[in-house]
Amino acid sequence: MKRKGWSIAAVGLGVVLLVGSVGFRLVAVPALVRFPLNIDETTRYTGTSTSYVDQATLLPLTVPKVEPLSLSRHVKVVSGNFGHAVIDEDVSITAGSTTSKESYRYVMNRRSMQLLDDPRSFAFGKTTAPMHPGGAYRINFARGTSIHGTYRSYIPEADASTPLVPVEGLHRHSDARISVMDFSSKLERPVAPYYRAHLAAMGLPMQVSVTQLQPQLAAAGIDVNKTLADVLPRLTPDESKLLAATLAKPIPLDYFFFADGLVSIEPKTGALIDVHAQREGVAVRPDLTGASALQPLLAKYSAIPSVKALSVGLAALAARAPQVAQEFRYQQTVPSSLTVASKARGLSRRVDLVTWWIPGVMAGLGLVLVVLGLIGWRRSRRGGPGQTEIDVREPEPAEPPVPPVPSSATDPNHEHV
């Protein structure tokens, strides 16, 4: 009976471990494998900055100005709970003697690594500058990233996201010495309002006069002075007043942020091992919607060649692609890639421990206990090894003894006394 009790206990404990391993894999792993709340790290990049226009006038430079570029990106978790992490990203860009600083705050799902649309997500430390990164990635990409997956990368300068396009499957990164997958991303969008304010604070003009714009108009085949000389004598007083008012208004400038880069992602952890910007920067284009007030006048006097040229030139200029003002090209430094890769390896080992080793050991031990318990229970029913089975059947009743026959009864020569 004692052996049988131990066998039942072993089977029971084994079943508990088997069920527990499944529960640990389904419940505990999602609870434990999450973005850490102690992140406080800086990544560095080097490259070049190229300016194509004069910063004050936005006139094209005869020779583009090329300067060394250094960029640092500091990421820190400032608060968090079981589900979410609030993360600050501070970017410092030094091009030549000029340094600009950008700051963004995100709220991220600690399990999926996706950014959220949240009131706590804003730019440049201002709650009045909200961002909308919901569903995209930036700080960390998805755990279990696949070359066949669908992901979007968030670009805070434009407050927009863009698809990640797979470039190369799992391969070894030559600098970081870790296996990665490569994805590319491209974007050209109007800058976000808060980034436009940042450009203005850096000294970039937000508007220009017609006079300042004349070199660009001339490049588009528009001779403003000739047009005025040809049309002014024919204008009515109201038309002259409209033309003068329109020409006196400043022309707003629209800024665009463009990005064309490559990222190398460690697939198990989603860590950004390497970021390579092939092209990134700001482009500008004059907003000529104000000239639409002159369309009736231009149509009326379209028979004048210079007026016709002005109308065609304005349409062409409005449709022209934005002009690149400043362009960055940079690469993550090798020490930064090595540091990120080292942390990714450590996190990967912890993920393996929680995801596979702990539930695997529990399942293996549980299976051994169940097998041993069943073997012991079966043997206990037979009395155990090395013991002789006892026949407990009742013995058959013995036949009564037959008394011996006297010899005289069988010997004819025996004489009776």
C-alpha atoms as one frame of an Amber mdcrd trajectory, in Angstrom:
protein
   0.000   0.000   0.000   2.867   2.372   0.738   4.350   1.856  -2.744   0.946
   2.436  -4.303   0.546   5.756  -2.449   3.902   7.052  -3.687   3.020   6.043
  -7.258  -0.246   7.951  -7.175   1.535  11.007  -5.776   4.170  10.842  -8.527
   1.520  10.601 -11.240  -0.419  13.494  -9.709   2.670  15.709  -9.457   3.675
  14.801 -13.008   0.257  15.761 -14.370   0.447  19.052 -12.474   3.852  19.792
 -14.045   2.622  18.909 -17.542  -0.430  21.129 -17.201   1.713  23.816 -15.575
   4.174  23.811 -18.489   1.336  24.463 -20.922  -0.093  27.176 -18.672   3.348
  28.764 -18.238   3.833  28.841 -22.018   0.401  30.349 -22.676   0.065  32.721
 -19.716   3.390  33.403 -18.025   5.452  33.883 -21.193   3.272  36.731 -22.536
   3.353  38.282 -19.083   7.140  38.062 -18.695   8.464  38.653 -22.222   7.936
  42.409 -22.507   9.873  45.564 -23.304  12.072  46.387 -20.289  11.266  49.428
 -18.169  14.915  50.170 -17.350  16.009  51.233 -20.853  18.334  54.264 -20.853
  20.754  54.125 -23.773  22.336  56.288 -26.483  23.033  55.280 -30.086  25.456
  57.230 -32.269  25.740  57.814 -36.009  28.211  59.571 -38.327  27.957  60.821
 -41.896  27.697  63.970 -43.992  25.311  66.903 -44.308  24.820  68.605 -47.685
  23.127  72.009 -48.058  21.807  72.855 -51.533  20.255  76.276 -50.879  21.055
  79.400 -48.955  19.342  79.099 -45.591  18.134  82.713 -45.587  16.928  83.096
 -49.174  16.526  79.441 -50.254  18.299  80.338 -53.487  20.285  77.416 -54.934
  23.959  77.398 -54.023  26.406  77.354 -56.910  28.347  74.624 -55.107  26.507
  72.490 -52.491  27.969  72.807 -49.007  29.155  69.470 -47.578  29.925  69.171
 -43.840  30.633  66.328 -41.422  27.604  65.090 -39.522  27.311  63.493 -36.096
  24.015  62.346 -34.658  23.060  60.860 -31.302  19.765  59.283 -30.284  18.995
  58.894 -26.588  16.110  56.601 -25.660  14.853  56.378 -22.081  11.782  54.854
 -20.432  10.384  57.538 -18.139   7.428  55.569 -16.752   5.411  52.456 -17.400
   3.121  49.739 -16.135   2.365  46.127 -17.019   0.930  47.009 -20.426   2.597
  50.225 -21.585   5.872  52.142 -21.477   6.252  55.916 -21.834   9.489  56.593
 -23.708  11.451  59.754 -24.464  13.582  60.001 -27.598  16.060  62.890 -27.770
  17.914  63.449 -31.045  20.929  65.747 -31.364  22.223  66.569 -34.874  25.490
  68.436 -35.421  26.260  69.509 -38.983  29.430  71.553 -39.160  29.102  74.240
 -36.496  25.301  73.995 -36.228  23.549  71.766 -33.698  19.833  71.112 -33.581
  17.919  69.133 -30.987  14.655  67.255 -31.357  12.601  65.526 -28.666   9.690
  63.122 -28.941   7.637  61.170 -26.430   5.918  57.887 -27.269   3.612  55.450
 -25.545   4.410  51.865 -26.542   2.675  48.533 -26.007   5.268  46.519 -24.085
   4.161  43.231 -25.627   3.611  44.075 -29.318   6.191  46.931 -29.393   3.746
  49.029 -31.422   3.375  52.713 -30.661  -0.027  53.982 -29.560  -2.124  57.034
 -30.303  -2.141  58.428 -26.797  -2.455  61.944 -25.290   0.955  61.371 -23.679
   2.542  61.092 -27.142   3.801  64.511 -28.237   6.789  66.361 -29.742   9.301
  68.898 -28.393   7.989  68.628 -24.854   4.683  70.282 -25.742   1.345  68.645
 -25.106   0.003  71.031 -27.757   2.107  69.174 -30.356   0.417  65.752 -30.437
   1.781  62.872 -32.514  -0.188  60.032 -34.100   2.093  56.972 -34.347  -0.575
  54.330 -33.630   0.233  50.872 -35.028   3.758  51.752 -36.206   7.219  50.910
 -34.814  10.221  53.080 -33.990  11.851  52.317 -30.623  11.776  48.546 -31.067
  10.312  46.329 -33.737   8.135  43.257 -33.258   9.496  40.257 -31.392   9.622
  37.435 -33.889  10.049  39.824 -36.825   9.630  37.927 -40.097  10.838  38.787
 -43.573   7.271  38.038 -44.686   5.633  40.213 -42.032   3.903  43.552 -42.491
   5.364  46.452 -40.517   5.268  50.249 -40.618   7.989  52.595 -39.428   7.029
  55.887 -37.759   8.687  59.127 -38.950   8.062  61.820 -36.291   9.263  64.730
 -38.456   6.263  64.149 -40.734   3.976  62.585 -38.092   3.448  59.751 -40.564
   4.339  56.090 -41.007   5.673  54.244 -44.030   5.827  50.526 -44.917   8.964
  48.515 -44.303   9.974  46.613 -47.438  12.042  43.413 -46.987  15.498  43.614
 -48.566  17.376  40.576 -47.275  16.409  37.600 -45.147  18.275  36.259 -42.152
  22.023  36.851 -42.501  24.987  37.730 -40.320  25.700  41.431 -39.799  29.392
  41.936 -40.540  29.974  44.636 -37.897  27.639  43.584 -35.086  28.324  39.851
 -35.584  24.711  38.858 -35.062  21.984  37.510 -37.355  19.659  40.187 -38.715
  17.010  40.873 -41.351  17.160  44.009 -43.514  14.224  46.254 -44.402  14.056
  49.520 -46.344  11.657  52.444 -45.993  10.933  55.522 -48.096   8.825  58.580
 -47.414   8.266  62.145 -48.595   5.550  64.036 -46.765   4.815  67.595 -45.617
   6.476  68.222 -42.262   4.316  68.085 -39.150   3.238  71.480 -37.746   5.539
  71.087 -34.752   8.497  70.291 -37.026   7.727  73.321 -39.188   7.948  75.427
 -36.022  11.282  73.731 -35.267  12.614  74.695 -38.723  11.479  78.279 -38.167
  13.294  78.342 -34.826  16.449  77.199 -36.645  16.212  80.251 -38.902  14.703
  78.814 -42.075  12.314  81.265 -43.775   8.635  80.418 -43.753   7.746  82.798
 -46.599   9.374  84.801 -49.396   8.442  87.833 -51.480   7.841  87.856 -55.213
  11.139  89.663 -55.589  12.992  86.915 -53.672  11.262  84.307 -55.792  12.191
  85.918 -59.132  15.289  83.713 -59.715  13.116  80.598 -59.428  10.420  82.183
 -61.598  13.033  83.024 -64.220  14.272  79.406 -64.127  10.675  78.370 -64.869
  10.523  80.707 -67.911   8.612  83.518 -66.164   9.709  87.107 -66.756   7.660
  89.064 -64.222   8.932  92.491 -65.266   8.124  91.957 -68.954   4.674  90.620
 -68.094   3.910  93.694 -66.001   5.161  96.036 -68.750   2.945  94.306 -71.311
  -0.260  94.046 -69.269  -0.359  97.080 -66.979  -1.458  99.587 -69.676  -4.501
  97.423 -70.445  -5.743  96.820 -66.914  -8.802  98.466 -65.451  -8.388 100.234
 -62.070  -9.879  97.231 -60.240  -7.599  94.824 -62.103  -4.572  96.972 -61.310
  -5.563  97.004 -57.652  -5.985  93.203 -57.612  -2.601  92.646 -59.266  -0.805
  95.003 -56.891  -2.395  93.381 -53.826  -1.521  89.892 -55.011   2.104  90.762
 -55.781   2.486  92.464 -52.396   1.504  89.349 -50.456   4.340  87.117 -49.206
   4.442  83.626 -50.676   4.335  80.857 -48.035   6.900  78.072 -48.226   5.895
  74.430 -47.826   8.482  72.122 -46.265   8.678  68.380 -46.816  10.575  65.708
 -44.935  12.031  62.853 -46.962  13.655  59.630 -45.817  15.204  56.704 -47.643
  16.920  54.297 -45.313  17.775  50.749 -44.339  17.363  49.061 -40.960  18.843
  45.785 -39.731  16.628  44.057 -37.157  17.464  41.151 -34.861  14.324  39.072
 -35.443  13.885  37.333 -32.083  13.960  40.525 -29.981  13.074  43.114 -32.648
  16.137  45.167 -31.663  17.454  47.789 -34.128  21.010  46.603 -34.698  21.870
  49.073 -37.466  20.238  52.142 -39.047  21.565  53.478 -42.328  20.123  56.640
 -43.858  20.876  56.737 -47.571  18.981  60.031 -47.885  17.165  62.010 -45.233
  16.379  65.678 -44.958  14.178  68.628 -45.821  12.884  69.907 -49.163  10.957
  73.112 -49.875   8.466  74.407 -52.428   6.664  77.774 -52.698   2.913  77.666
 -52.109   1.469  79.406 -55.144  -2.189  78.891 -54.301  -2.430  82.649 -53.653
  -1.789  83.255 -57.354  -5.141  81.643 -58.144  -6.711  85.077 -57.537  -5.048
  86.182 -60.766  -6.482  83.369 -62.899  -9.429  85.419 -64.274  -7.048  88.217
 -65.189  -4.546  85.827 -66.785  -7.298  84.161 -68.780  -8.627  87.524 -69.994
  -5.224  88.646 -71.286  -3.887  85.244 -72.365  -3.445  86.511 -75.944  -0.420
  88.493 -74.736   2.589  86.104 -75.046   4.214  87.187 -71.777   0.924  86.730
 -69.864   0.453  83.291 -71.393   4.016  82.396 -70.413   3.305  83.566 -66.864
   0.183  81.401 -66.627   1.943  78.300 -67.958   5.030  78.937 -65.829   3.053
  79.293 -62.599   1.255  76.011 -63.260   4.553  74.259 -63.948   6.175  75.741
 -60.857   3.270  74.647 -58.655   3.556  71.074 -59.965   7.331  70.910 -59.612
   8.793  68.516 -57.035  10.050  70.156 -53.840  13.637  71.378 -53.990  16.055
  69.642 -51.616  17.295  72.142 -49.060  19.410  69.912 -46.800  20.257  66.244
 -47.008  21.766  63.875 -44.439  23.538  60.597 -45.095  24.647  58.639 -42.042
  25.503  55.207 -40.685  25.276  53.822 -37.168  28.732  53.548 -35.631  30.239
  50.091 -35.177  30.561  50.435 -31.356  26.865  51.364 -31.147  25.884  48.367
 -33.265  28.026  46.074 -31.119  26.476  47.434 -27.917  22.926  46.941 -29.188
  23.812  43.460 -30.468  25.258  42.467 -27.079  22.089  43.560 -25.300  19.975
  41.773 -27.902  21.875  38.529 -27.268  21.287  38.794 -23.530  17.602  39.512
 -24.024  17.374  36.659 -26.537  18.780  34.215 -23.980  16.257  35.372 -21.390
  13.463  35.020 -23.924  14.612  31.457 -24.704  14.815  30.656 -20.987  11.277
  31.830 -20.321   9.752  30.670 -23.590  11.317  27.243 -24.003  13.638  26.067
 -21.227  11.442  26.562 -18.176   8.246  25.067 -19.675  10.369  22.386 -21.402
  11.988  21.274 -18.141   8.596  21.305 -16.420   7.082  19.152 -19.158  10.028
  16.747 -19.217  10.066  16.286 -15.446   6.307  15.879 -15.393   6.450  13.187
 -18.075   9.169  11.281 -16.189   7.159  11.398 -12.958   4.013  10.158 -14.710
   5.881   7.235 -16.324   7.663   6.259 -13.104   4.443   6.559 -11.122   2.553
   4.310 -13.516   5.344   1.722 -13.439   5.398   1.757  -9.634   1.622   1.524
  -9.397   1.583  -1.498 -11.731   4.309  -3.286  -9.792   2.581  -2.597  -6.507
  -0.401  -4.549  -7.754   1.865  -7.582  -8.379   3.536  -7.347  -5.004   6.668
  -5.752  -6.130   9.870  -7.106  -7.684  11.733 -10.001  -6.038   8.706 -11.285
  -4.135   7.101 -14.781  -4.571   3.462 -14.801  -5.249   1.431 -16.542  -2.515
  -1.374 -18.899  -3.487  -4.285 -17.896  -1.331  -6.656 -20.500  -2.744  -8.265
 -22.878  -0.165  -6.725 -26.405  -0.253  -8.916 -29.166  -1.553 -10.161 -31.518
   1.214  -8.017 -34.654   1.588  -9.610 -38.146   1.068 -10.008 -40.196   4.269
  -7.247 -42.743   4.780  -8.040 -46.356   3.792  -7.351 -48.791   6.648  -4.853
 -51.547   5.833  -6.260 -54.935   4.902  -5.139 -57.706   7.313  -2.832 -60.200
   5.746  -5.010 -63.139   6.877  -7.797 -62.073   4.730  -5.677 -62.554   1.705
  -3.418 -65.515   2.637  -5.213 -68.859   2.223  -2.643 -70.695   4.315  -3.208
 -68.590   7.350  -4.831 -70.388  10.196  -7.382 -68.677  12.325  -6.832 -68.983
  16.012
